[in-house]
Amino acid sequence: MKYKVTVFLKDNVFDPQGNSILRVLHNLGYKGIQNVRVGKVFIVESDNNEEMIKKVANEVFCNNVIEKFEVERMGE
Amino acid sequence: MKYKVTVFLKDNVFDPQGNSILRVLHNLGYKGIQNVRVGKVFIVESDNNEEMIKKVANEVFCNNVIEKFEVERMGE
């Protein structure tokens, strides 16, 4: 089974990387973009169930102080 | 409108970061994980339509030589 674990900064945490990208997009002439936030995604192939993947995400992939995560099943 | 742009390495491109993470997970005692691949995710808030977001993803977020991307609408 494949799982997609997406890790973002929490909404109230400032995202300097996203802000830089937003500024670059404006400088390049892309209009109508209000905000960009950046995260990481991990595609995990595993025999384990979703609970185990959530445990790994919580303990290893995500810094719970400033980040949040979500886990999606992607099928076999 | 919010869009989620996910950028991965193409399937046939070696992912050293993912491989390192896999090794670390095994060293930490997590069992039953066969593979990990890593990507980036961009949450873009924009007035533009999905075609425009795909254009930005294609021209700025994604290095088409080694990466692929997908765009999802996340709602308002």
Backbone of each chain as nested JSON, in Angstrom:
{
  "chains": [
    {"id": "A", "residues": [
      {"number": 1, "name": "MET", "atoms": {"N": [0.847, -1.205, 0.0], "CA": [0.0, 0.0, 0.0], "C": [0.881, 1.254, 0.0]}},
      {"number": 2, "name": "LYS", "atoms": {"N": [0.454, 2.251, -0.8], "CA": [1.177, 3.53, -0.802], "C": [0.389, 4.574, -0.021]}},
      {"number": 3, "name": "TYR", "atoms": {"N": [1.103, 5.341, 0.762], "CA": [0.497, 6.444, 1.508], "C": [1.206, 7.739, 1.148]}},
      {"number": 4, "name": "LYS", "atoms": {"N": [0.441, 8.813, 1.103], "CA": [1.024, 10.128, 0.885], "C": [0.923, 10.914, 2.181]}},
      {"number": 5, "name": "VAL", "atoms": {"N": [2.068, 11.259, 2.763], "CA": [2.092, 12.059, 3.988], "C": [2.498, 13.479, 3.611]}},
      {"number": 6, "name": "THR", "atoms": {"N": [1.624, 14.439, 3.873], "CA": [1.918, 15.838, 3.543], "C": [2.147, 16.609, 4.836]}},
      {"number": 7, "name": "VAL", "atoms": {"N": [3.267, 17.307, 4.918], "CA": [3.62, 18.072, 6.121], "C": [3.668, 19.556, 5.767]}},
      {"number": 8, "name": "PHE", "atoms": {"N": [2.879, 20.353, 6.475], "CA": [2.855, 21.812, 6.284], "C": [3.276, 22.503, 7.556]}},
      {"number": 9, "name": "LEU", "atoms": {"N": [3.715, 23.747, 7.42], "CA": [3.78, 24.628, 8.579], "C": [2.349, 24.908, 9.045]}},
      {"number": 10, "name": "LYS", "atoms": {"N": [2.151, 25.02, 10.358], "CA": [0.84, 25.41, 10.883], "C": [0.456, 26.784, 10.33]}},
      {"number": 11, "name": "ASP", "atoms": {"N": [-0.864, 27.04, 10.273], "CA": [-1.355, 28.254, 9.608], "C": [-0.812, 29.537, 10.235]}},
      {"number": 12, "name": "ASN", "atoms": {"N": [-0.592, 29.515, 11.548], "CA": [-0.15, 30.743, 12.222], "C": [1.372, 30.882, 12.264]}},
      {"number": 13, "name": "VAL", "atoms": {"N": [2.097, 29.972, 11.6], "CA": [3.562, 30.055, 11.577], "C": [3.999, 30.722, 10.273]}},
      {"number": 14, "name": "PHE", "atoms": {"N": [4.846, 31.723, 10.389], "CA": [5.326, 32.473, 9.228], "C": [6.142, 31.556, 8.325]}},
      {"number": 15, "name": "ASP", "atoms": {"N": [5.927, 31.661, 7.014], "CA": [6.596, 30.8, 6.036], "C": [7.472, 31.657, 5.108]}},
      {"number": 16, "name": "PRO", "atoms": {"N": [8.733, 31.908, 5.504], "CA": [9.598, 32.793, 4.699], "C": [9.854, 32.256, 3.295]}},
      {"number": 17, "name": "GLN", "atoms": {"N": [9.952, 30.919, 3.157], "CA": [10.2, 30.333, 1.839], "C": [9.022, 30.62, 0.897]}},
      {"number": 18, "name": "GLY", "atoms": {"N": [7.813, 30.419, 1.407], "CA": [6.613, 30.709, 0.612], "C": [6.552, 32.182, 0.232]}},
      {"number": 19, "name": "ASN", "atoms": {"N": [6.903, 33.052, 1.192], "CA": [6.884, 34.488, 0.909], "C": [7.878, 34.875, -0.173]}},
      {"number": 20, "name": "SER", "atoms": {"N": [9.071, 34.272, -0.126], "CA": [10.081, 34.531, -1.165], "C": [9.551, 34.116, -2.527]}},
      {"number": 21, "name": "ILE", "atoms": {"N": [8.94, 32.932, -2.585], "CA": [8.417, 32.421, -3.861], "C": [7.341, 33.366, -4.386]}},
      {"number": 22, "name": "LEU", "atoms": {"N": [6.468, 33.844, -3.473], "CA": [5.412, 34.779, -3.877], "C": [6.018, 36.031, -4.503]}},
      {"number": 23, "name": "ARG", "atoms": {"N": [7.081, 36.56, -3.877], "CA": [7.724, 37.774, -4.383], "C": [8.34, 37.511, -5.756]}},
      {"number": 24, "name": "VAL", "atoms": {"N": [8.993, 36.358, -5.89], "CA": [9.604, 36.001, -7.176], "C": [8.535, 35.894, -8.257]}},
      {"number": 25, "name": "LEU", "atoms": {"N": [7.418, 35.246, -7.941], "CA": [6.333, 35.109, -8.932], "C": [5.848, 36.476, -9.384]}},
      {"number": 26, "name": "HIS", "atoms": {"N": [5.681, 37.403, -8.416], "CA": [5.246, 38.76, -8.777], "C": [6.293, 39.43, -9.663]}},
      {"number": 27, "name": "ASN", "atoms": {"N": [7.581, 39.269, -9.301], "CA": [8.658, 39.863, -10.116], "C": [8.686, 39.282, -11.526]}},
      {"number": 28, "name": "LEU", "atoms": {"N": [8.341, 38.01, -11.649], "CA": [8.326, 37.366, -12.965], "C": [7.095, 37.759, -13.785]}},
      {"number": 29, "name": "GLY", "atoms": {"N": [6.167, 38.485, -13.149], "CA": [5.006, 38.981, -13.884], "C": [3.753, 38.137, -13.735]}},
      {"number": 30, "name": "TYR", "atoms": {"N": [3.766, 37.119, -12.877], "CA": [2.548, 36.336, -12.621], "C": [1.628, 37.15, -11.721]}},
      {"number": 31, "name": "LYS", "atoms": {"N": [0.408, 37.38, -12.175], "CA": [-0.525, 38.23, -11.427], "C": [-1.618, 37.375, -10.768]}},
      {"number": 32, "name": "GLY", "atoms": {"N": [-2.3, 37.982, -9.813], "CA": [-3.472, 37.332, -9.227], "C": [-3.139, 36.194, -8.271]}},
      {"number": 33, "name": "ILE", "atoms": {"N": [-1.911, 36.167, -7.761], "CA": [-1.559, 35.157, -6.756], "C": [-1.413, 35.868, -5.417]}},
      {"number": 34, "name": "GLN", "atoms": {"N": [-2.213, 35.453, -4.429], "CA": [-2.242, 36.168, -3.148], "C": [-1.265, 35.586, -2.128]}},
      {"number": 35, "name": "ASN", "atoms": {"N": [-1.076, 34.277, -2.175], "CA": [-0.232, 33.677, -1.134], "C": [0.323, 32.335, -1.608]}},
      {"number": 36, "name": "VAL", "atoms": {"N": [1.523, 32.003, -1.135], "CA": [2.13, 30.698, -1.389], "C": [2.66, 30.177, -0.062]}},
      {"number": 37, "name": "ARG", "atoms": {"N": [2.345, 28.932, 0.247], "CA": [2.954, 28.262, 1.405], "C": [3.569, 26.957, 0.93]}},
      {"number": 38, "name": "VAL", "atoms": {"N": [4.663, 26.575, 1.552], "CA": [5.443, 25.434, 1.078], "C": [5.401, 24.317, 2.112]}},
      {"number": 39, "name": "GLY", "atoms": {"N": [5.342, 23.104, 1.638], "CA": [5.399, 21.944, 2.532], "C": [6.203, 20.823, 1.914]}},
      {"number": 40, "name": "LYS", "atoms": {"N": [6.233, 19.689, 2.614], "CA": [6.953, 18.511, 2.136], "C": [5.964, 17.382, 1.962]}},
      {"number": 41, "name": "VAL", "atoms": {"N": [6.26, 16.494, 1.034], "CA": [5.396, 15.329, 0.866], "C": [6.266, 14.07, 0.827]}},
      {"number": 42, "name": "PHE", "atoms": {"N": [5.813, 13.034, 1.524], "CA": [6.523, 11.757, 1.596], "C": [5.601, 10.674, 1.043]}},
      {"number": 43, "name": "ILE", "atoms": {"N": [6.058, 9.969, 0.012], "CA": [5.311, 8.82, -0.492], "C": [5.91, 7.582, 0.165]}},
      {"number": 44, "name": "VAL", "atoms": {"N": [5.124, 6.921, 0.991], "CA": [5.62, 5.79, 1.77], "C": [4.964, 4.511, 1.278]}},
      {"number": 45, "name": "GLU", "atoms": {"N": [5.786, 3.539, 0.852], "CA": [5.27, 2.21, 0.486], "C": [5.452, 1.311, 1.679]}},
      {"number": 46, "name": "SER", "atoms": {"N": [4.366, 0.73, 2.152], "CA": [4.447, -0.025, 3.396], "C": [3.36, -1.087, 3.489]}},
      {"number": 47, "name": "ASP", "atoms": {"N": [3.678, -2.182, 4.205], "CA": [2.682, -3.21, 4.538], "C": [1.83, -2.784, 5.724]}},
      {"number": 48, "name": "ASN", "atoms": {"N": [2.249, -1.756, 6.438], "CA": [1.571, -1.385, 7.675], "C": [0.242, -0.7, 7.396]}},
      {"number": 49, "name": "ASN", "atoms": {"N": [-0.579, -0.638, 8.436], "CA": [-1.86, 0.057, 8.289], "C": [-1.676, 1.57, 8.486]}},
      {"number": 50, "name": "GLU", "atoms": {"N": [-2.764, 2.286, 8.266], "CA": [-2.699, 3.749, 8.282], "C": [-2.292, 4.277, 9.659]}},
      {"number": 51, "name": "GLU", "atoms": {"N": [-2.697, 3.588, 10.718], "CA": [-2.349, 4.028, 12.073], "C": [-0.829, 4.086, 12.259]}},
      {"number": 52, "name": "MET", "atoms": {"N": [-0.153, 3.038, 11.743], "CA": [1.308, 2.959, 11.853], "C": [1.962, 4.096, 11.069]}},
      {"number": 53, "name": "ILE", "atoms": {"N": [1.414, 4.396, 9.889], "CA": [1.968, 5.482, 9.073], "C": [1.782, 6.824, 9.789]}},
      {"number": 54, "name": "LYS", "atoms": {"N": [0.626, 6.977, 10.45], "CA": [0.385, 8.21, 11.222], "C": [1.384, 8.332, 12.371]}},
      {"number": 55, "name": "LYS", "atoms": {"N": [1.71, 7.189, 12.98], "CA": [2.699, 7.176, 14.071], "C": [4.074, 7.622, 13.539]}},
      {"number": 56, "name": "VAL", "atoms": {"N": [4.482, 7.072, 12.392], "CA": [5.768, 7.465, 11.793], "C": [5.744, 8.954, 11.453]}},
      {"number": 57, "name": "ALA", "atoms": {"N": [4.661, 9.41, 10.84], "CA": [4.547, 10.816, 10.445], "C": [4.674, 11.708, 11.672]}},
      {"number": 58, "name": "ASN", "atoms": {"N": [3.991, 11.32, 12.736], "CA": [3.959, 12.103, 13.958], "C": [5.323, 12.14, 14.656]}},
      {"number": 59, "name": "GLU", "atoms": {"N": [6.024, 10.997, 14.632], "CA": [7.276, 10.896, 15.382], "C": [8.496, 11.322, 14.57]}},
      {"number": 60, "name": "VAL", "atoms": {"N": [8.445, 11.147, 13.24], "CA": [9.652, 11.355, 12.437], "C": [9.502, 12.497, 11.422]}},
      {"number": 61, "name": "PHE", "atoms": {"N": [8.416, 12.475, 10.652], "CA": [8.309, 13.416, 9.524], "C": [7.939, 14.826, 9.968]}},
      {"number": 62, "name": "CYS", "atoms": {"N": [7.171, 14.922, 11.041], "CA": [6.545, 16.195, 11.406], "C": [7.107, 16.738, 12.713]}},
      {"number": 63, "name": "ASN", "atoms": {"N": [7.47, 18.005, 12.727], "CA": [7.825, 18.707, 13.959], "C": [6.554, 19.341, 14.504]}},
      {"number": 64, "name": "ASN", "atoms": {"N": [5.953, 18.676, 15.5], "CA": [4.61, 19.077, 15.943], "C": [4.528, 20.473, 16.541]}},
      {"number": 65, "name": "VAL", "atoms": {"N": [5.66, 21.06, 16.887], "CA": [5.626, 22.41, 17.449], "C": [5.17, 23.413, 16.385]}},
      {"number": 66, "name": "ILE", "atoms": {"N": [5.676, 23.254, 15.165], "CA": [5.374, 24.255, 14.137], "C": [4.704, 23.652, 12.901]}},
      {"number": 67, "name": "GLU", "atoms": {"N": [4.59, 22.319, 12.842], "CA": [4.053, 21.7, 11.636], "C": [2.833, 20.832, 11.945]}},
      {"number": 68, "name": "LYS", "atoms": {"N": [2.048, 20.58, 10.904], "CA": [0.943, 19.631, 10.982], "C": [1.058, 18.696, 9.783]}},
      {"number": 69, "name": "PHE", "atoms": {"N": [0.392, 17.547, 9.848], "CA": [0.484, 16.62, 8.721], "C": [-0.87, 16.004, 8.403]}},
      {"number": 70, "name": "GLU", "atoms": {"N": [-1.003, 15.486, 7.199], "CA": [-2.156, 14.65, 6.871], "C": [-1.675, 13.423, 6.1]}},
      {"number": 71, "name": "VAL", "atoms": {"N": [-2.387, 12.317, 6.275], "CA": [-2.05, 11.053, 5.617], "C": [-3.191, 10.66, 4.686]}},
      {"number": 72, "name": "GLU", "atoms": {"N": [-2.859, 10.358, 3.434], "CA": [-3.853, 9.859, 2.464], "C": [-3.404, 8.503, 1.947]}},
      {"number": 73, "name": "ARG", "atoms": {"N": [-4.34, 7.596, 1.746], "CA": [-4.03, 6.333, 1.067], "C": [-4.037, 6.569, -0.431]}},
      {"number": 74, "name": "MET", "atoms": {"N": [-3.039, 6.026, -1.119], "CA": [-2.96, 6.199, -2.58], "C": [-3.261, 4.904, -3.32]}},
      {"number": 75, "name": "GLY", "atoms": {"N": [-3.604, 3.83, -2.628], "CA": [-3.83, 2.527, -3.282], "C": [-2.556, 1.717, -3.339]}},
      {"number": 76, "name": "GLU", "atoms": {"N": [-2.645, 0.57, -4.04], "CA": [-1.51, -0.396, -4.08], "C": [-0.348, 0.18, -4.866]}}
    ]},
    {"id": "B", "residues": [
      {"number": 1, "name": "MET", "atoms": {"N": [-9.41, 31.147, -4.464], "CA": [-9.323, 29.684, -4.602], "C": [-7.932, 29.204, -4.181]}},
      {"number": 2, "name": "LYS", "atoms": {"N": [-7.91, 28.089, -3.464], "CA": [-6.622, 27.487, -3.079], "C": [-6.33, 26.278, -3.951]}},
      {"number": 3, "name": "TYR", "atoms": {"N": [-5.091, 26.165, -4.381], "CA": [-4.654, 25.009, -5.154], "C": [-3.466, 24.36, -4.438]}},
      {"number": 4, "name": "LYS", "atoms": {"N": [-3.412, 23.035, -4.54], "CA": [-2.267, 22.307, -3.991], "C": [-1.461, 21.763, -5.169]}},
      {"number": 5, "name": "VAL", "atoms": {"N": [-0.232, 22.248, -5.316], "CA": [0.658, 21.76, -6.375], "C": [1.682, 20.829, -5.723]}},
      {"number": 6, "name": "THR", "atoms": {"N": [1.699, 19.571, -6.148], "CA": [2.641, 18.598, -5.59], "C": [3.679, 18.259, -6.654]}},
      {"number": 7, "name": "VAL", "atoms": {"N": [4.945, 18.384, -6.287], "CA": [6.046, 18.121, -7.225], "C": [6.855, 16.924, -6.711]}},
      {"number": 8, "name": "PHE", "atoms": {"N": [6.973, 15.903, -7.544], "CA": [7.764, 14.7, -7.218], "C": [8.895, 14.543, -8.204]}},
      {"number": 9, "name": "LEU", "atoms": {"N": [9.924, 13.796, -7.799], "CA": [10.863, 13.262, -8.774], "C": [10.122, 12.244, -9.64]}},
      {"number": 10, "name": "LYS", "atoms": {"N": [10.462, 12.17, -10.94], "CA": [9.896, 11.14, -11.807], "C": [10.251, 9.76, -11.265]}},
      {"number": 11, "name": "ASP", "atoms": {"N": [9.412, 8.766, -11.583], "CA": [9.561, 7.434, -10.982], "C": [10.921, 6.799, -11.265]}},
      {"number": 12, "name": "ASN", "atoms": {"N": [11.499, 7.099, -12.435], "CA": [12.764, 6.47, -12.797], "C": [13.995, 7.27, -12.34]}},
      {"number": 13, "name": "VAL", "atoms": {"N": [13.765, 8.343, -11.576], "CA": [14.885, 9.156, -11.076], "C": [15.195, 8.742, -9.636]}},
      {"number": 14, "name": "PHE", "atoms": {"N": [16.444, 8.466, -9.362], "CA": [16.87, 8.035, -8.023], "C": [16.641, 9.149, -7.009]}},
      {"number": 15, "name": "ASP", "atoms": {"N": [16.145, 8.786, -5.836], "CA": [15.808, 9.76, -4.802], "C": [16.667, 9.501, -3.561]}},
      {"number": 16, "name": "PRO", "atoms": {"N": [17.868, 10.106, -3.502], "CA": [18.767, 9.831, -2.372], "C": [18.189, 10.261, -1.03]}},
      {"number": 17, "name": "GLN", "atoms": {"N": [17.429, 11.349, -1.017], "CA": [16.846, 11.827, 0.244], "C": [15.848, 10.796, 0.792]}},
      {"number": 18, "name": "GLY", "atoms": {"N": [14.992, 10.295, -0.111], "CA": [14.04, 9.255, 0.282], "C": [14.745, 8.004, 0.786]}},
      {"number": 19, "name": "ASN", "atoms": {"N": [15.832, 7.622, 0.108], "CA": [16.579, 6.436, 0.518], "C": [17.203, 6.602, 1.898]}},
      {"number": 20, "name": "SER", "atoms": {"N": [17.739, 7.806, 2.172], "CA": [18.289, 8.087, 3.502], "C": [17.219, 7.944, 4.569]}},
      {"number": 21, "name": "ILE", "atoms": {"N": [16.043, 8.522, 4.284], "CA": [14.954, 8.477, 5.263], "C": [14.55, 7.024, 5.518]}},
      {"number": 22, "name": "LEU", "atoms": {"N": [14.483, 6.232, 4.445], "CA": [14.134, 4.809, 4.582], "C": [15.126, 4.11, 5.518]}},
      {"number": 23, "name": "ARG", "atoms": {"N": [16.434, 4.374, 5.3], "CA": [17.46, 3.738, 6.123], "C": [17.323, 4.163, 7.584]}},
      {"number": 24, "name": "VAL", "atoms": {"N": [17.075, 5.455, 7.785], "CA": [16.901, 5.962, 9.154], "C": [15.7, 5.297, 9.82]}},
      {"number": 25, "name": "LEU", "atoms": {"N": [14.596, 5.162, 9.087], "CA": [13.399, 4.524, 9.667], "C": [13.703, 3.095, 10.082]}},
      {"number": 26, "name": "HIS", "atoms": {"N": [14.443, 2.367, 9.227], "CA": [14.818, 0.989, 9.575], "C": [15.713, 0.976, 10.813]}},
      {"number": 27, "name": "ASN", "atoms": {"N": [16.681, 1.903, 10.875], "CA": [17.569, 1.992, 12.043], "C": [16.794, 2.313, 13.32]}},
      {"number": 28, "name": "LEU", "atoms": {"N": [15.736, 3.107, 13.191], "CA": [14.922, 3.469, 14.358], "C": [13.985, 2.331, 14.768]}},
      {"number": 29, "name": "GLY", "atoms": {"N": [13.94, 1.275, 13.956], "CA": [13.144, 0.11, 14.338], "C": [11.763, 0.043, 13.696]}},
      {"number": 30, "name": "TYR", "atoms": {"N": [11.45, 0.962, 12.781], "CA": [10.16, 0.886, 12.078], "C": [10.253, -0.206, 11.023]}},
      {"number": 31, "name": "LYS", "atoms": {"N": [9.348, -1.17, 11.089], "CA": [9.394, -2.313, 10.184], "C": [8.288, -2.212, 9.121]}},
      {"number": 32, "name": "GLY", "atoms": {"N": [8.467, -2.984, 8.049], "CA": [7.392, -3.1, 7.049], "C": [7.273, -1.895, 6.141]}},
      {"number": 33, "name": "ILE", "atoms": {"N": [8.337, -1.087, 6.041], "CA": [8.32, 0.041, 5.1], "C": [9.27, -0.294, 3.96]}},
      {"number": 34, "name": "GLN", "atoms": {"N": [8.752, -0.322, 2.742], "CA": [9.559, -0.769, 1.599], "C": [10.251, 0.385, 0.884]}},
      {"number": 35, "name": "ASN", "atoms": {"N": [9.62, 1.527, 0.845], "CA": [10.197, 2.619, 0.069], "C": [9.664, 3.965, 0.551]}},
      {"number": 36, "name": "VAL", "atoms": {"N": [10.515, 4.984, 0.441], "CA": [10.091, 6.36, 0.739], "C": [10.591, 7.246, -0.398]}},
      {"number": 37, "name": "ARG", "atoms": {"N": [9.718, 8.071, -0.921], "CA": [10.131, 9.095, -1.878], "C": [9.655, 10.454, -1.368]}},
      {"number": 38, "name": "VAL", "atoms": {"N": [10.432, 11.473, -1.661], "CA": [10.174, 12.791, -1.086], "C": [9.807, 13.778, -2.183]}},
      {"number": 39, "name": "GLY", "atoms": {"N": [8.885, 14.657, -1.901], "CA": [8.527, 15.713, -2.85], "C": [8.244, 17.015, -2.136]}},
      {"number": 40, "name": "LYS", "atoms": {"N": [7.818, 18.006, -2.914], "CA": [7.501, 19.318, -2.366], "C": [6.034, 19.616, -2.638]}},
      {"number": 41, "name": "VAL", "atoms": {"N": [5.436, 20.388, -1.765], "CA": [4.051, 20.789, -2.014], "C": [3.932, 22.304, -1.833]}},
      {"number": 42, "name": "PHE", "atoms": {"N": [3.208, 22.926, -2.749], "CA": [2.99, 24.374, -2.725], "C": [1.49, 24.621, -2.624]}},
      {"number": 43, "name": "ILE", "atoms": {"N": [1.071, 25.34, -1.592], "CA": [-0.323, 25.758, -1.481], "C": [-0.398, 27.168, -2.042]}},
      {"number": 44, "name": "VAL", "atoms": {"N": [-1.123, 27.329, -3.146], "CA": [-1.173, 28.616, -3.841], "C": [-2.583, 29.18, -3.717]}},
      {"number": 45, "name": "GLU", "atoms": {"N": [-2.688, 30.39, -3.164], "CA": [-3.974, 31.097, -3.135], "C": [-4.0, 32.064, -4.296]}},
      {"number": 46, "name": "SER", "atoms": {"N": [-4.999, 31.917, -5.149], "CA": [-4.993, 32.711, -6.371], "C": [-6.398, 32.922, -6.921]}},
      {"number": 47, "name": "ASP", "atoms": {"N": [-6.569, 34.061, -7.626], "CA": [-7.817, 34.328, -8.362], "C": [-7.816, 33.622, -9.7]}},
      {"number": 48, "name": "ASN", "atoms": {"N": [-6.652, 33.122, -10.127], "CA": [-6.541, 32.557, -11.472], "C": [-7.209, 31.191, -11.56]}},
      {"number": 49, "name": "ASN", "atoms": {"N": [-7.435, 30.755, -12.797], "CA": [-8.014, 29.424, -12.986], "C": [-6.927, 28.354, -12.949]}},
      {"number": 50, "name": "GLU", "atoms": {"N": [-7.369, 27.111, -13.005], "CA": [-6.439, 25.99, -12.844], "C": [-5.383, 25.959, -13.951]}},
      {"number": 51, "name": "GLU", "atoms": {"N": [-5.764, 26.376, -15.163], "CA": [-4.802, 26.385, -16.281], "C": [-3.598, 27.266, -15.967]}},
      {"number": 52, "name": "MET", "atoms": {"N": [-3.896, 28.441, -15.37], "CA": [-2.832, 29.384, -15.016], "C": [-1.917, 28.789, -13.94]}},
      {"number": 53, "name": "ILE", "atoms": {"N": [-2.521, 28.097, -12.98], "CA": [-1.731, 27.473, -11.905], "C": [-0.84, 26.374, -12.5]}},
      {"number": 54, "name": "LYS", "atoms": {"N": [-1.385, 25.628, -13.469], "CA": [-0.582, 24.595, -14.132], "C": [0.595, 25.216, -14.879]}},
      {"number": 55, "name": "LYS", "atoms": {"N": [0.359, 26.38, -15.481], "CA": [1.421, 27.099, -16.196], "C": [2.534, 27.499, -15.202]}},
      {"number": 56, "name": "VAL", "atoms": {"N": [2.142, 28.057, -14.05], "CA": [3.122, 28.451, -13.034], "C": [3.893, 27.218, -12.554]}},
      {"number": 57, "name": "ALA", "atoms": {"N": [3.163, 26.138, -12.285], "CA": [3.796, 24.908, -11.797], "C": [4.813, 24.411, -12.816]}},
      {"number": 58, "name": "ASN", "atoms": {"N": [4.411, 24.427, -14.068], "CA": [5.25, 23.914, -15.151], "C": [6.489, 24.776, -15.365]}},
      {"number": 59, "name": "GLU", "atoms": {"N": [6.328, 26.096, -15.236], "CA": [7.429, 27.012, -15.556], "C": [8.323, 27.322, -14.356]}},
      {"number": 60, "name": "VAL", "atoms": {"N": [7.754, 27.278, -13.142], "CA": [8.508, 27.741, -11.977], "C": [8.748, 26.64, -10.941]}},
      {"number": 61, "name": "PHE", "atoms": {"N": [7.693, 25.927, -10.551], "CA": [7.826, 24.988, -9.429], "C": [8.525, 23.693, -9.82]}},
      {"number": 62, "name": "CYS", "atoms": {"N": [8.353, 23.271, -11.072], "CA": [8.762, 21.926, -11.473], "C": [9.929, 21.973, -12.459]}},
      {"number": 63, "name": "ASN", "atoms": {"N": [10.95, 21.185, -12.218], "CA": [12.025, 20.983, -13.185], "C": [11.643, 19.774, -14.031]}},
      {"number": 64, "name": "ASN", "atoms": {"N": [11.13, 20.051, -15.23], "CA": [10.521, 18.987, -16.031], "C": [11.483, 17.888, -16.471]}},
      {"number": 65, "name": "VAL", "atoms": {"N": [12.773, 18.146, -16.369], "CA": [13.737, 17.109, -16.759], "C": [13.659, 15.92, -15.797]}},
      {"number": 66, "name": "ILE", "atoms": {"N": [13.55, 16.209, -14.501], "CA": [13.588, 15.126, -13.517], "C": [12.341, 15.063, -12.642]}},
      {"number": 67, "name": "GLU", "atoms": {"N": [11.436, 16.051, -12.774], "CA": [10.28, 16.101, -11.872], "C": [8.975, 16.094, -12.644]}},
      {"number": 68, "name": "LYS", "atoms": {"N": [7.917, 15.715, -11.936], "CA": [6.562, 15.818, -12.481], "C": [5.702, 16.494, -11.417]}},
      {"number": 69, "name": "PHE", "atoms": {"N": [4.549, 17.02, -11.824], "CA": [3.697, 17.686, -10.826], "C": [2.237, 17.343, -11.037]}},
      {"number": 70, "name": "GLU", "atoms": {"N": [1.445, 17.552, -9.982], "CA": [-0.005, 17.483, -10.132], "C": [-0.636, 18.662, -9.394]}},
      {"number": 71, "name": "VAL", "atoms": {"N": [-1.77, 19.123, -9.914], "CA": [-2.472, 20.266, -9.329], "C": [-3.843, 19.8, -8.862]}},
      {"number": 72, "name": "GLU", "atoms": {"N": [-4.186, 20.098, -7.605], "CA": [-5.514, 19.794, -7.066], "C": [-6.162, 21.089, -6.579]}},
      {"number": 73, "name": "ARG", "atoms": {"N": [-7.465, 21.221, -6.796], "CA": [-8.192, 22.345, -6.192], "C": [-8.532, 21.995, -4.761]}},
      {"number": 74, "name": "MET", "atoms": {"N": [-8.357, 22.955, -3.846], "CA": [-8.654, 22.703, -2.432], "C": [-9.894, 23.475, -1.974]}},
      {"number": 75, "name": "GLY", "atoms": {"N": [-10.571, 24.185, -2.856], "CA": [-11.712, 25.009, -2.449], "C": [-11.27, 26.416, -2.096]}},
      {"number": 76, "name": "GLU", "atoms": {"N": [-12.243, 27.223, -1.572], "CA": [-11.99, 28.658, -1.313], "C": [-11.017, 28.824, -0.153]}}
    ]}
  ]
}
